[in-house]
Amino acid sequence: VVFLLDATLPFEFTWLANVFSECTSLVFYLITGFLFRPRGRNPYLKLDTEEDDDPELNAEPIPMQGSS
């Protein structure tokens, strides 16, 4: 579309092709930002709020032989 504007517009108005191209880029980034904005109910960002009572995780470390 930009090439069509460049080819058909008179020389004094060829800047309109650049304006159209930049506005199209702006609209693209605005739509992309809107569609991929953070959501409150995103299931991929849920944190585990329960305390883990697994005894293996709370165990004391076993000393290795040969260490003082």
PQR file with spaces between the fields and no chain letter, atoms N, CA, C, O and H, PARSE charges and radii, in Angstrom:
ATOM       1  N    VAL     1       0.839   -1.184    0.000 -0.4000 1.5000
ATOM       2  CA   VAL     1       0.000    0.000    0.000 -0.0000 2.0000
ATOM       3  C    VAL     1       0.886    1.249    0.000  0.5500 1.7000
ATOM       4  O    VAL     1       0.567    2.239   -0.659 -0.5500 1.4000
ATOM       5  N    VAL     2       1.998    1.201    0.741 -0.4000 1.5000
ATOM       6  CA   VAL     2       2.887    2.358    0.785 -0.0000 2.0000
ATOM       7  C    VAL     2       3.507    2.596   -0.586  0.5500 1.7000
ATOM       8  O    VAL     2       3.660    3.742   -1.009 -0.5500 1.4000
ATOM       9  H    VAL     2       2.256    0.397    1.276  0.4000 1.0000
ATOM      10  N    PHE     3       3.861    1.528   -1.277 -0.4000 1.5000
ATOM      11  CA   PHE     3       4.431    1.679   -2.611 -0.0000 2.0000
ATOM      12  C    PHE     3       3.411    2.253   -3.577  0.5500 1.7000
ATOM      13  O    PHE     3       3.759    3.032   -4.464 -0.5500 1.4000
ATOM      14  H    PHE     3       3.737    0.597   -0.934  0.4000 1.0000
ATOM      15  N    LEU     4       2.161    1.871   -3.410 -0.4000 1.5000
ATOM      16  CA   LEU     4       1.097    2.410   -4.250 -0.0000 2.0000
ATOM      17  C    LEU     4       0.926    3.903   -3.992  0.5500 1.7000
ATOM      18  O    LEU     4       0.756    4.679   -4.932 -0.5500 1.4000
ATOM      19  H    LEU     4       1.878    1.238   -2.689  0.4000 1.0000
ATOM      20  N    LEU     5       0.971    4.307   -2.733 -0.4000 1.5000
ATOM      21  CA   LEU     5       0.884    5.733   -2.421 -0.0000 2.0000
ATOM      22  C    LEU     5       2.079    6.494   -2.989  0.5500 1.7000
ATOM      23  O    LEU     5       1.917    7.589   -3.528 -0.5500 1.4000
ATOM      24  H    LEU     5       1.109    3.676   -1.969  0.4000 1.0000
ATOM      25  N    ASP     6       3.267    5.926   -2.873 -0.4000 1.5000
ATOM      26  CA   ASP     6       4.463    6.573   -3.427 -0.0000 2.0000
ATOM      27  C    ASP     6       4.351    6.752   -4.936  0.5500 1.7000
ATOM      28  O    ASP     6       4.765    7.773   -5.486 -0.5500 1.4000
ATOM      29  H    ASP     6       3.398    5.037   -2.435  0.4000 1.0000
ATOM      30  N    ALA     7       3.799    5.768   -5.579 -0.4000 1.5000
ATOM      31  CA   ALA     7       3.726    5.807   -7.038 -0.0000 2.0000
ATOM      32  C    ALA     7       2.626    6.726   -7.544  0.5500 1.7000
ATOM      33  O    ALA     7       2.759    7.297   -8.627 -0.5500 1.4000
ATOM      34  H    ALA     7       3.463    4.939   -5.131  0.4000 1.0000
ATOM      35  N    THR     8       1.555    6.884   -6.799 -0.4000 1.5000
ATOM      36  CA   THR     8       0.412    7.633   -7.316 -0.0000 2.0000
ATOM      37  C    THR     8       0.325    9.070   -6.807  0.5500 1.7000
ATOM      38  O    THR     8      -0.316    9.900   -7.452 -0.5500 1.4000
ATOM      39  H    THR     8       1.447    6.420   -5.920  0.4000 1.0000
ATOM      40  N    LEU     9       0.938    9.386   -5.692 -0.4000 1.5000
ATOM      41  CA   LEU     9       0.848   10.741   -5.155 -0.0000 2.0000
ATOM      42  C    LEU     9       1.786   11.694   -5.886  0.5500 1.7000
ATOM      43  O    LEU     9       2.856   11.291   -6.344 -0.5500 1.4000
ATOM      44  H    LEU     9       1.459    8.712   -5.169  0.4000 1.0000
ATOM      45  N    PRO    10       1.386   12.946   -5.995 -0.5600 1.5000
ATOM      46  CA   PRO    10       2.314   13.940   -6.549  0.2800 2.0000
ATOM      47  C    PRO    10       3.507   14.124   -5.614  0.5500 1.7000
ATOM      48  O    PRO    10       3.453   13.738   -4.446 -0.5500 1.4000
ATOM      49  N    PHE    11       4.576   14.708   -6.128 -0.4000 1.5000
ATOM      50  CA   PHE    11       5.816   14.831   -5.384 -0.0000 2.0000
ATOM      51  C    PHE    11       5.627   15.584   -4.070  0.5500 1.7000
ATOM      52  O    PHE    11       6.266   15.247   -3.073 -0.5500 1.4000
ATOM      53  H    PHE    11       4.620   15.021   -7.077  0.4000 1.0000
ATOM      54  N    GLU    12       4.776   16.581   -4.051 -0.4000 1.5000
ATOM      55  CA   GLU    12       4.576   17.388   -2.840 -0.0000 2.0000
ATOM      56  C    GLU    12       3.943   16.587   -1.707  0.5500 1.7000
ATOM      57  O    GLU    12       4.066   16.963   -0.541 -0.5500 1.4000
ATOM      58  H    GLU    12       4.257   16.855   -4.861  0.4000 1.0000
ATOM      59  N    PHE    13       3.271   15.493   -2.036 -0.4000 1.5000
ATOM      60  CA   PHE    13       2.551   14.718   -1.020 -0.0000 2.0000
ATOM      61  C    PHE    13       3.134   13.323   -0.783  0.5500 1.7000
ATOM      62  O    PHE    13       2.466   12.463   -0.209 -0.5500 1.4000
ATOM      63  H    PHE    13       3.171   15.188   -2.983  0.4000 1.0000
ATOM      64  N    THR    14       4.352   13.099   -1.216 -0.4000 1.5000
ATOM      65  CA   THR    14       4.955   11.779   -0.994 -0.0000 2.0000
ATOM      66  C    THR    14       5.229   11.524    0.491  0.5500 1.7000
ATOM      67  O    THR    14       5.389   10.372    0.897 -0.5500 1.4000
ATOM      68  H    THR    14       4.894   13.798   -1.683  0.4000 1.0000
ATOM      69  N    TRP    15       5.284   12.575    1.299 -0.4000 1.5000
ATOM      70  CA   TRP    15       5.465   12.407    2.734 -0.0000 2.0000
ATOM      71  C    TRP    15       4.274   11.682    3.355  0.5500 1.7000
ATOM      72  O    TRP    15       4.404   11.097    4.430 -0.5500 1.4000
ATOM      73  H    TRP    15       5.154   13.510    0.969  0.4000 1.0000
ATOM      74  N    LEU    16       3.124   11.711    2.699 -0.4000 1.5000
ATOM      75  CA   LEU    16       1.950   11.005    3.214 -0.0000 2.0000
ATOM      76  C    LEU    16       2.167    9.495    3.246  0.5500 1.7000
ATOM      77  O    LEU    16       1.599    8.810    4.097 -0.5500 1.4000
ATOM      78  H    LEU    16       3.019   12.187    1.826  0.4000 1.0000
ATOM      79  N    ALA    17       2.978    8.968    2.335 -0.4000 1.5000
ATOM      80  CA   ALA    17       3.292    7.539    2.352 -0.0000 2.0000
ATOM      81  C    ALA    17       4.052    7.188    3.624  0.5500 1.7000
ATOM      82  O    ALA    17       3.801    6.144    4.225 -0.5500 1.4000
ATOM      83  H    ALA    17       3.440    9.524    1.643  0.4000 1.0000
ATOM      84  N    ASN    18       4.974    8.045    4.041 -0.4000 1.5000
ATOM      85  CA   ASN    18       5.722    7.797    5.285 -0.0000 2.0000
ATOM      86  C    ASN    18       4.804    7.919    6.498  0.5500 1.7000
ATOM      87  O    ASN    18       4.904    7.130    7.437 -0.5500 1.4000
ATOM      88  H    ASN    18       5.178    8.893    3.553  0.4000 1.0000
ATOM      89  N    VAL    19       3.919    8.898    6.479 -0.4000 1.5000
ATOM      90  CA   VAL    19       2.973    9.055    7.586 -0.0000 2.0000
ATOM      91  C    VAL    19       2.080    7.828    7.683  0.5500 1.7000
ATOM      92  O    VAL    19       1.832    7.334    8.783 -0.5500 1.4000
ATOM      93  H    VAL    19       3.838    9.539    5.716  0.4000 1.0000
ATOM      94  N    PHE    20       1.599    7.334    6.569 -0.4000 1.5000
ATOM      95  CA   PHE    20       0.754    6.145    6.557 -0.0000 2.0000
ATOM      96  C    PHE    20       1.523    4.936    7.092  0.5500 1.7000
ATOM      97  O    PHE    20       0.980    4.150    7.867 -0.5500 1.4000
ATOM      98  H    PHE    20       1.801    7.735    5.675  0.4000 1.0000
ATOM      99  N    SER    21       2.775    4.787    6.685 -0.4000 1.5000
ATOM     100  CA   SER    21       3.593    3.666    7.145 -0.0000 2.0000
ATOM     101  C    SER    21       3.814    3.741    8.649  0.5500 1.7000
ATOM     102  O    SER    21       3.692    2.729    9.340 -0.5500 1.4000
ATOM     103  H    SER    21       3.216    5.427    6.055  0.4000 1.0000
ATOM     104  N    GLU    22       4.137    4.919    9.167 -0.4000 1.5000
ATOM     105  CA   GLU    22       4.373    5.073   10.607 -0.0000 2.0000
ATOM     106  C    GLU    22       3.089    4.864   11.412  0.5500 1.7000
ATOM     107  O    GLU    22       3.124    4.254   12.481 -0.5500 1.4000
ATOM     108  H    GLU    22       4.236    5.741    8.606  0.4000 1.0000
ATOM     109  N    CYS    23       1.978    5.354   10.919 -0.4000 1.5000
ATOM     110  CA   CYS    23       0.697    5.158   11.622 -0.0000 2.0000
ATOM     111  C    CYS    23       0.307    3.687   11.635  0.5500 1.7000
ATOM     112  O    CYS    23      -0.243    3.197   12.621 -0.5500 1.4000
ATOM     113  H    CYS    23       1.949    5.849   10.051  0.4000 1.0000
ATOM     114  N    THR    24       0.587    2.990   10.555 -0.4000 1.5000
ATOM     115  CA   THR    24       0.306    1.561   10.508 -0.0000 2.0000
ATOM     116  C    THR    24       1.155    0.809   11.524  0.5500 1.7000
ATOM     117  O    THR    24       0.667   -0.105   12.189 -0.5500 1.4000
ATOM     118  H    THR    24       1.033    3.388    9.754  0.4000 1.0000
ATOM     119  N    SER    25       2.420    1.187   11.646 -0.4000 1.5000
ATOM     120  CA   SER    25       3.287    0.559   12.650 -0.0000 2.0000
ATOM     121  C    SER    25       2.790    0.852   14.053  0.5500 1.7000
ATOM     122  O    SER    25       2.787   -0.037   14.905 -0.5500 1.4000
ATOM     123  H    SER    25       2.817    1.929   11.106  0.4000 1.0000
ATOM     124  N    LEU    26       2.370    2.076   14.306 -0.4000 1.5000
ATOM     125  CA   LEU    26       1.854    2.443   15.618 -0.0000 2.0000
ATOM     126  C    LEU    26       0.611    1.633   15.971  0.5500 1.7000
ATOM     127  O    LEU    26       0.488    1.148   17.096 -0.5500 1.4000
ATOM     128  H    LEU    26       2.372    2.797   13.614  0.4000 1.0000
ATOM     129  N    VAL    27      -0.301    1.484   15.031 -0.4000 1.5000
ATOM     130  CA   VAL    27      -1.515    0.700   15.270 -0.0000 2.0000
ATOM     131  C    VAL    27      -1.153   -0.763   15.534  0.5500 1.7000
ATOM     132  O    VAL    27      -1.740   -1.394   16.414 -0.5500 1.4000
ATOM     133  H    VAL    27      -0.201    1.878   14.118  0.4000 1.0000
ATOM     134  N    PHE    28      -0.206   -1.302   14.791 -0.4000 1.5000
ATOM     135  CA   PHE    28       0.218   -2.684   14.994 -0.0000 2.0000
ATOM     136  C    PHE    28       0.751   -2.892   16.406  0.5500 1.7000
ATOM     137  O    PHE    28       0.374   -3.853   17.078 -0.5500 1.4000
ATOM     138  H    PHE    28       0.270   -0.790   14.077  0.4000 1.0000
ATOM     139  N    TYR    29       1.630   -1.990   16.862 -0.4000 1.5000
ATOM     140  CA   TYR    29       2.216   -2.146   18.202 -0.0000 2.0000
ATOM     141  C    TYR    29       1.186   -1.905   19.297  0.5500 1.7000
ATOM     142  O    TYR    29       1.247   -2.551   20.343 -0.5500 1.4000
ATOM     143  H    TYR    29       1.936   -1.210   16.317  0.4000 1.0000
ATOM     144  N    LEU    30       0.257   -1.009   19.088 -0.4000 1.5000
ATOM     145  CA   LEU    30      -0.798   -0.796   20.075 -0.0000 2.0000
ATOM     146  C    LEU    30      -1.683   -2.031   20.219  0.5500 1.7000
ATOM     147  O    LEU    30      -2.015   -2.436   21.332 -0.5500 1.4000
ATOM     148  H    LEU    30       0.208   -0.484   18.238  0.4000 1.0000
ATOM     149  N    ILE    31      -2.061   -2.624   19.094 -0.4000 1.5000
ATOM     150  CA   ILE    31      -2.895   -3.832   19.142 -0.0000 2.0000
ATOM     151  C    ILE    31      -2.120   -4.987   19.769  0.5500 1.7000
ATOM     152  O    ILE    31      -2.673   -5.736   20.575 -0.5500 1.4000
ATOM     153  H    ILE    31      -1.791   -2.295   18.189  0.4000 1.0000
ATOM     154  N    THR    32      -0.844   -5.141   19.406 -0.4000 1.5000
ATOM     155  CA   THR    32      -0.031   -6.210   19.981 -0.0000 2.0000
ATOM     156  C    THR    32       0.130   -6.021   21.488  0.5500 1.7000
ATOM     157  O    THR    32       0.028   -6.988   22.243 -0.5500 1.4000
ATOM     158  H    THR    32      -0.395   -4.533   18.751  0.4000 1.0000
ATOM     159  N    GLY    33       0.377   -4.803   21.928 -0.4000 1.5000
ATOM     160  CA   GLY    33       0.498   -4.531   23.352 -0.0000 2.0000
ATOM     161  C    GLY    33      -0.800   -4.771   24.089  0.5500 1.7000
ATOM     162  O    GLY    33      -0.790   -5.253   25.222 -0.5500 1.4000
ATOM     163  H    GLY    33       0.460   -4.018   21.314  0.4000 1.0000
ATOM     164  N    PHE    34      -1.923   -4.441   23.463 -0.4000 1.5000
ATOM     165  CA   PHE    34      -3.216   -4.657   24.101 -0.0000 2.0000
ATOM     166  C    PHE    34      -3.535   -6.144   24.225  0.5500 1.7000
ATOM     167  O    PHE    34      -4.037   -6.585   25.259 -0.5500 1.4000
ATOM     168  H    PHE    34      -1.931   -4.049   22.543  0.4000 1.0000
ATOM     169  N    LEU    35      -3.249   -6.914   23.186 -0.4000 1.5000
ATOM     170  CA   LEU    35      -3.578   -8.337   23.200 -0.0000 2.0000
ATOM     171  C    LEU    35      -2.670   -9.137   24.136  0.5500 1.7000
ATOM     172  O    LEU    35      -3.098  -10.160   24.672 -0.5500 1.4000
ATOM     173  H    LEU    35      -2.841   -6.556   22.346  0.4000 1.0000
ATOM     174  N    PHE    36      -1.435   -8.699   24.343 -0.4000 1.5000
ATOM     175  CA   PHE    36      -0.493   -9.454   25.160 -0.0000 2.0000
ATOM     176  C    PHE    36      -0.191   -8.772   26.492  0.5500 1.7000
ATOM     177  O    PHE    36       0.865   -9.003   27.080 -0.5500 1.4000
ATOM     178  H    PHE    36      -1.087   -7.868   23.908  0.4000 1.0000
ATOM     179  N    ARG    37      -1.104   -7.940   26.969 -0.4000 1.5000
ATOM     180  CA   ARG    37      -0.901   -7.275   28.262 -0.0000 2.0000
ATOM     181  C    ARG    37      -1.046   -8.293   29.392  0.5500 1.7000
ATOM     182  O    ARG    37      -1.692   -9.325   29.216 -0.5500 1.4000
ATOM     183  H    ARG    37      -1.962   -7.753   26.492  0.4000 1.0000
ATOM     184  N    PRO    38      -0.453   -8.009   30.542 -0.5600 1.5000
ATOM     185  CA   PRO    38      -0.585   -8.920   31.679  0.2800 2.0000
ATOM     186  C    PRO    38      -2.041   -8.977   32.156  0.5500 1.7000
ATOM     187  O    PRO    38      -2.734   -7.960   32.185 -0.5500 1.4000
ATOM     188  N    ARG    39      -2.476  -10.133   32.514 -0.4000 1.5000
ATOM     189  CA   ARG    39      -3.848  -10.322   32.992 -0.0000 2.0000
ATOM     190  C    ARG    39      -3.820  -10.717   34.460  0.5500 1.7000
ATOM     191  O    ARG    39      -2.836  -11.277   34.945 -0.5500 1.4000
ATOM     192  H    ARG    39      -1.914  -10.960   32.490  0.4000 1.0000
ATOM     193  N    GLY    40      -4.904  -10.422   35.161 -0.4000 1.5000
ATOM     194  CA   GLY    40      -5.003  -10.767   36.567 -0.0000 2.0000
ATOM     195  C    GLY    40      -5.188  -12.249   36.794  0.5500 1.7000
ATOM     196  O    GLY    40      -4.723  -12.779   37.803 -0.5500 1.4000
ATOM     197  H    GLY    40      -5.703   -9.968   34.768  0.4000 1.0000
ATOM     198  N    ARG    41      -5.844  -12.920   35.895 -0.4000 1.5000
ATOM     199  CA   ARG    41      -6.132  -14.349   36.064 -0.0000 2.0000
ATOM     200  C    ARG    41      -5.304  -15.211   35.121  0.5500 1.7000
ATOM     201  O    ARG    41      -5.826  -16.141   34.506 -0.5500 1.4000
ATOM     202  H    ARG    41      -6.222  -12.490   35.075  0.4000 1.0000
ATOM     203  N    ASN    42      -4.042  -14.911   35.007 -0.4000 1.5000
ATOM     204  CA   ASN    42      -3.172  -15.679   34.138 -0.0000 2.0000
ATOM     205  C    ASN    42      -2.776  -16.974   34.843  0.5500 1.7000
ATOM     206  O    ASN    42      -2.100  -16.924   35.870 -0.5500 1.4000
ATOM     207  H    ASN    42      -3.618  -14.155   35.507  0.4000 1.0000
ATOM     208  N    PRO    43      -3.184  -18.149   34.311 -0.5600 1.5000
ATOM     209  CA   PRO    43      -2.869  -19.411   34.989  0.2800 2.0000
ATOM     210  C    PRO    43      -1.383  -19.750   34.965  0.5500 1.7000
ATOM     211  O    PRO    43      -0.934  -20.581   35.754 -0.5500 1.4000
ATOM     212  N    TYR    44      -0.615  -19.128   34.083 -0.4000 1.5000
ATOM     213  CA   TYR    44       0.804  -19.443   33.999 -0.0000 2.0000
ATOM     214  C    TYR    44       1.627  -18.701   35.050  0.5500 1.7000
ATOM     215  O    TYR    44       2.784  -19.052   35.282 -0.5500 1.4000
ATOM     216  H    TYR    44      -0.980  -18.453   33.443  0.4000 1.0000
ATOM     217  N    LEU    45       1.053  -17.689   35.686 -0.4000 1.5000
ATOM     218  CA   LEU    45       1.789  -16.905   36.664 -0.0000 2.0000
ATOM     219  C    LEU    45       1.337  -17.160   38.093  0.5500 1.7000
ATOM     220  O    LEU    45       1.691  -16.401   38.995 -0.5500 1.4000
ATOM     221  H    LEU    45       0.113  -17.405   35.497  0.4000 1.0000
ATOM     222  N    LYS    46       0.563  -18.211   38.315 -0.4000 1.5000
ATOM     223  CA   LYS    46       0.098  -18.513   39.658 -0.0000 2.0000
ATOM     224  C    LYS    46       1.255  -18.972   40.529  0.5500 1.7000
ATOM     225  O    LYS    46       2.100  -19.758   40.099 -0.5500 1.4000
ATOM     226  H    LYS    46       0.275  -18.828   37.582  0.4000 1.0000
ATOM     227  N    LEU    47       1.282  -18.470   41.762 -0.4000 1.5000
ATOM     228  CA   LEU    47       2.286  -18.894   42.724 -0.0000 2.0000
ATOM     229  C    LEU    47       1.649  -19.853   43.709  0.5500 1.7000
ATOM     230  O    LEU    47       0.478  -19.712   44.061 -0.5500 1.4000
ATOM     231  H    LEU    47       0.596  -17.832   42.111  0.4000 1.0000
ATOM     232  N    ASP    48       2.416  -20.819   44.145 -0.4000 1.5000
ATOM     233  CA   ASP    48       1.931  -21.778   45.120 -0.0000 2.0000
ATOM     234  C    ASP    48       1.904  -21.100   46.484  0.5500 1.7000
ATOM     235  O    ASP    48       2.951  -20.721   47.010 -0.5500 1.4000
ATOM     236  H    ASP    48       3.367  -20.933   43.859  0.4000 1.0000
ATOM     237  N    THR    49       0.719  -20.946   47.055 -0.4000 1.5000
ATOM     238  CA   THR    49       0.595  -20.246   48.340 -0.0000 2.0000
ATOM     239  C    THR    49       0.565  -21.199   49.520  0.5500 1.7000
ATOM     240  O    THR    49       0.613  -20.748   50.664 -0.5500 1.4000
ATOM     241  H    THR    49      -0.131  -21.254   46.628  0.4000 1.0000
ATOM     242  N    GLU    50       0.488  -22.491   49.284 -0.4000 1.5000
ATOM     243  CA   GLU    50       0.458  -23.466   50.372 -0.0000 2.0000
ATOM     244  C    GLU    50       1.868  -23.689   50.908  0.5500 1.7000
ATOM     245  O    GLU    50       2.843  -23.672   50.157 -0.5500 1.4000
ATOM     246  H    GLU    50       0.449  -22.858   48.355  0.4000 1.0000
ATOM     247  N    GLU    51       1.956  -23.899   52.215 -0.4000 1.5000
ATOM     248  CA   GLU    51       3.232  -24.252   52.811 -0.0000 2.0000
ATOM     249  C    GLU    51       3.503  -25.719   52.521  0.5500 1.7000
ATOM     250  O    GLU    51       2.614  -26.561   52.655 -0.5500 1.4000
ATOM     251  H    GLU    51       1.163  -23.913   52.825  0.4000 1.0000
ATOM     252  N    ASP    52       4.709  -26.017   52.131 -0.4000 1.5000
ATOM     253  CA   ASP    52       5.060  -27.395   51.810 -0.0000 2.0000
ATOM     254  C    ASP    52       5.559  -28.074   53.081  0.5500 1.7000
ATOM     255  O    ASP    52       6.583  -27.672   53.632 -0.5500 1.4000
ATOM     256  H    ASP    52       5.431  -25.333   52.022  0.4000 1.0000
ATOM     257  N    ASP    53       4.853  -29.091   53.550 -0.4000 1.5000
ATOM     258  CA   ASP    53       5.209  -29.793   54.778 -0.0000 2.0000
ATOM     259  C    ASP    53       5.920  -31.109   54.499  0.5500 1.7000
ATOM     260  O    ASP    53       5.848  -32.041   55.300 -0.5500 1.4000
ATOM     261  H    ASP    53       4.021  -29.417   53.102  0.4000 1.0000
ATOM     262  N    ASP    54       6.597  -31.184   53.382 -0.4000 1.5000
ATOM     263  CA   ASP    54       7.315  -32.392   53.020 -0.0000 2.0000
ATOM     264  C    ASP    54       8.543  -32.527   53.925  0.5500 1.7000
ATOM     265  O    ASP    54       9.396  -31.640   53.925 -0.5500 1.4000
ATOM     266  H    ASP    54       6.656  -30.427   52.731  0.4000 1.0000
ATOM     267  N    PRO    55       8.654  -33.622   54.701 -0.5600 1.5000
ATOM     268  CA   PRO    55       9.789  -33.752   55.632  0.2800 2.0000
ATOM     269  C    PRO    55      11.128  -33.865   54.921  0.5500 1.7000
ATOM     270  O    PRO    55      12.155  -33.497   55.491 -0.5500 1.4000
ATOM     271  N    GLU    56      11.143  -34.360   53.700 -0.4000 1.5000
ATOM     272  CA   GLU    56      12.412  -34.484   52.991 -0.0000 2.0000
ATOM     273  C    GLU    56      13.000  -33.118   52.669  0.5500 1.7000
ATOM     274  O    GLU    56      14.221  -32.961   52.653 -0.5500 1.4000
ATOM     275  H    GLU    56      10.309  -34.659   53.236  0.4000 1.0000
ATOM     276  N    LEU    57      12.154  -32.132   52.414 -0.4000 1.5000
ATOM     277  CA   LEU    57      12.650  -30.806   52.084 -0.0000 2.0000
ATOM     278  C    LEU    57      13.144  -30.064   53.322  0.5500 1.7000
ATOM     279  O    LEU    57      14.007  -29.193   53.216 -0.5500 1.4000
ATOM     280  H    LEU    57      11.162  -32.259   52.427  0.4000 1.0000
ATOM     281  N    ASN    58      12.612  -30.395   54.476 -0.4000 1.5000
ATOM     282  CA   ASN    58      12.993  -29.715   55.707 -0.0000 2.0000
ATOM     283  C    ASN    58      14.077  -30.465   56.481  0.5500 1.7000
ATOM     284  O    ASN    58      14.410  -30.057   57.594 -0.5500 1.4000
ATOM     285  H    ASN    58      11.910  -31.102   54.562  0.4000 1.0000
ATOM     286  N    ALA    59      14.633  -31.532   55.943 -0.4000 1.5000
ATOM     287  CA   ALA    59      15.624  -32.350   56.638 -0.0000 2.0000
ATOM     288  C    ALA    59      16.956  -31.611   56.711  0.5500 1.7000
ATOM     289  O    ALA    59      17.270  -30.766   55.872 -0.5500 1.4000
ATOM     290  H    ALA    59      14.362  -31.864   55.040  0.4000 1.0000
ATOM     291  N    GLU    60      17.718  -31.951   57.724 -0.4000 1.5000
ATOM     292  CA   GLU    60      19.058  -31.390   57.891 -0.0000 2.0000
ATOM     293  C    GLU    60      19.986  -32.018   56.869  0.5500 1.7000
ATOM     294  O    GLU    60      19.813  -33.186   56.521 -0.5500 1.4000
ATOM     295  H    GLU    60      17.463  -32.638   58.404  0.4000 1.0000
ATOM     296  N    PRO    61      20.976  -31.266   56.376 -0.5600 1.5000
ATOM     297  CA   PRO    61      21.917  -31.857   55.417  0.2800 2.0000
ATOM     298  C    PRO    61      22.793  -32.911   56.086  0.5500 1.7000
ATOM     299  O    PRO    61      23.160  -32.780   57.254 -0.5500 1.4000
ATOM     300  N    ILE    62      23.117  -33.940   55.342 -0.4000 1.5000
ATOM     301  CA   ILE    62      23.959  -35.028   55.841 -0.0000 2.0000
ATOM     302  C    ILE    62      25.401  -34.640   55.630  0.5500 1.7000
ATOM     303  O    ILE    62      25.790  -34.326   54.505 -0.5500 1.4000
ATOM     304  H    ILE    62      22.820  -34.046   54.394  0.4000 1.0000
ATOM     305  N    PRO    63      26.225  -34.651   56.696 -0.5600 1.5000
ATOM     306  CA   PRO    63      27.644  -34.290   56.504  0.2800 2.0000
ATOM     307  C    PRO    63      28.360  -35.366   55.691  0.5500 1.7000
ATOM     308  O    PRO    63      28.117  -36.559   55.876 -0.5500 1.4000
ATOM     309  N    MET    64      29.222  -34.948   54.810 -0.4000 1.5000
ATOM     310  CA   MET    64      29.976  -35.887   53.988 -0.0000 2.0000
ATOM     311  C    MET    64      31.216  -36.363   54.740  0.5500 1.7000
ATOM     312  O    MET    64      31.762  -35.643   55.576 -0.5500 1.4000
ATOM     313  H    MET    64      29.419  -33.979   54.660  0.4000 1.0000
ATOM     314  N    GLN    65      31.654  -37.586   54.434 -0.4000 1.5000
ATOM     315  CA   GLN    65      32.847  -38.135   55.093 -0.0000 2.0000
ATOM     316  C    GLN    65      34.088  -37.390   54.617  0.5500 1.7000
ATOM     317  O    GLN    65      34.191  -36.994   53.456 -0.5500 1.4000
ATOM     318  H    GLN    65      31.210  -38.172   53.755  0.4000 1.0000
ATOM     319  N    GLY    66      34.999  -37.217   55.519 -0.4000 1.5000
ATOM     320  CA   GLY    66      36.251  -36.575   55.174 -0.0000 2.0000
ATOM     321  C    GLY    66      36.227  -35.065   55.384  0.5500 1.7000
ATOM     322  O    GLY    66      37.267  -34.410   55.314 -0.5500 1.4000
ATOM     323  H    GLY    66      34.915  -37.539   56.462  0.4000 1.0000
ATOM     324  N    SER    67      35.069  -34.524   55.636 -0.4000 1.5000
ATOM     325  CA   SER    67      35.040  -33.092   55.920 -0.0000 2.0000
ATOM     326  C    SER    67      35.166  -32.860   57.395  0.5500 1.7000
ATOM     327  O    SER    67      34.679  -33.665   58.189 -0.5500 1.4000
ATOM     328  H    SER    67      34.224  -35.056   55.693  0.4000 1.0000
ATOM     329  N    SER    68      35.806  -31.784   57.788 -0.4000 1.5000
ATOM     330  CA   SER    68      36.018  -31.560   59.216 -0.0000 2.0000
ATOM     331  C    SER    68      35.067  -30.552   59.785  0.5500 1.7000
ATOM     332  O    SER    68      35.122  -30.256   60.979 -0.5500 1.4000
ATOM     333  H    SER    68      36.202  -31.131   57.143  0.4000 1.0000
